[in-house]
Amino acid sequence: MFLKLNHKFLHGCKLNLFAIGLYLILSLNNQTHANISLMPDNSETITYGKDIYLQECASCHGKNLAGQANWRERDDKGYMPAPPHDKNGHTWHHSDHNLFLMTKYGIEKIIGKKYPNNMPAYEDMLSDYEIIAVLSYIKSTWPSYIQIQHDQINTRSNPE
């Protein structure tokens, strides 16, 4: 009887641990989604983000955010050149949350299939705050009318 009770008790504990684990994962995902908000008006964050951008991103996207030539066409190896992050690119067409996910995890992980590109995932290289700082710096360089449009995209993608 002790073994049967022990087995039932352990089985119950496993189910409870599974439920708690699932709850924590879902909560963390929702919390991460809710906390992704760029800070284009925070001068300290922008300065920090610019420094990181110049170290990690400028070699491909350009120190002035202009991107690589012919960024809309695949190169001879089948890769897409780095797009501009200024007003001429499409960075501002994506919500804060999607920009964060693409930067942290890489495009292929987000879309779930192969996509020839040279953009690394920064999950193991930059902290969440560093990614947000870089994206905040980028947004801070956009004209106000683009920033307003981007804010509207964020509102539509996260109507909470």
SVG drawing of the C-alpha trace seen along z (x, -y; Angstrom):
<svg xmlns="http://www.w3.org/2000/svg" viewBox="-7 -65 40 67">
<polyline fill="none" stroke="black" stroke-width="0.4" points="0.0,0.0 2.8,-2.4 4.3,-1.8 1.0,-2.5 0.4,-5.6 4.0,-6.7 3.5,-6.1 0.2,-8.0 1.8,-10.8 4.8,-11.0 2.5,-11.0 0.5,-13.8 3.7,-15.8 4.9,-15.3 1.6,-16.6 1.7,-19.6 5.3,-20.4 4.4,-20.1 1.5,-22.5 3.6,-25.0 6.3,-24.8 3.9,-25.4 2.3,-28.3 5.8,-29.9 6.7,-29.5 3.5,-31.0 3.7,-33.8 7.3,-34.6 6.3,-34.7 3.4,-37.1 5.5,-39.2 8.3,-39.4 5.7,-40.5 4.3,-43.1 7.7,-44.5 9.0,-45.1 8.8,-48.8 11.5,-50.9 12.7,-54.1 13.5,-56.6 13.2,-59.5 15.6,-58.2 19.0,-59.8 20.9,-57.3 19.4,-54.3 19.9,-55.9 23.6,-56.6 24.2,-53.1 22.3,-51.7 24.3,-53.7 27.6,-52.4 26.4,-48.9 25.0,-49.5 28.4,-50.8 30.1,-47.7 27.7,-45.0 25.6,-46.3 27.3,-49.1 29.6,-46.8 26.6,-45.5 23.9,-48.1 26.2,-51.1 27.3,-53.6 24.6,-56.0 22.0,-53.2 22.0,-53.3 22.3,-49.5 24.0,-47.8 23.6,-48.5 20.8,-46.7 19.3,-45.5 16.1,-44.5 17.8,-41.9 19.6,-38.7 23.3,-38.7 25.2,-36.1 25.2,-33.7 21.5,-34.0 21.6,-36.2 19.7,-39.4 22.0,-42.3 21.6,-44.2 18.6,-46.7 18.8,-50.2 17.5,-51.1 16.8,-54.7 13.5,-56.1 14.2,-54.5 14.2,-50.9 11.4,-48.8 12.5,-48.5 9.8,-50.9 7.2,-48.7 7.6,-46.1 6.3,-46.4 8.7,-46.7 7.9,-43.1 8.7,-41.7 11.9,-43.8 13.0,-42.5 12.2,-38.8 14.0,-39.1 17.1,-40.6 17.2,-38.2 16.3,-34.9 17.0,-35.5 14.6,-35.6 14.7,-31.8 13.6,-30.9 10.7,-33.5 9.4,-32.4 10.1,-28.7 12.0,-28.0 15.2,-28.6 15.8,-32.2 19.2,-33.0 20.5,-35.9 23.7,-37.0 21.9,-38.5 23.0,-36.6 20.7,-35.9 21.9,-38.0 20.3,-35.7 23.7,-34.7 25.5,-37.9 23.4,-40.8 21.1,-41.1 17.4,-42.0 18.2,-45.6 21.0,-45.9 18.8,-44.8 16.1,-47.3 18.8,-50.0 20.0,-49.4 16.4,-49.4 15.7,-52.5 18.7,-54.2 17.5,-53.2 14.0,-54.5 15.4,-57.8 16.9,-58.6 13.6,-58.4 11.7,-61.6 8.8,-62.3 6.2,-61.3 7.8,-57.9 8.0,-57.5 4.3,-58.3 3.5,-55.7 5.6,-53.1 3.8,-53.9 0.5,-53.2 1.9,-49.9 2.7,-49.0 -0.8,-50.0 -2.4,-47.8 -0.2,-44.9 -0.7,-45.1 -4.1,-46.5 -3.9,-45.8"/>
</svg>
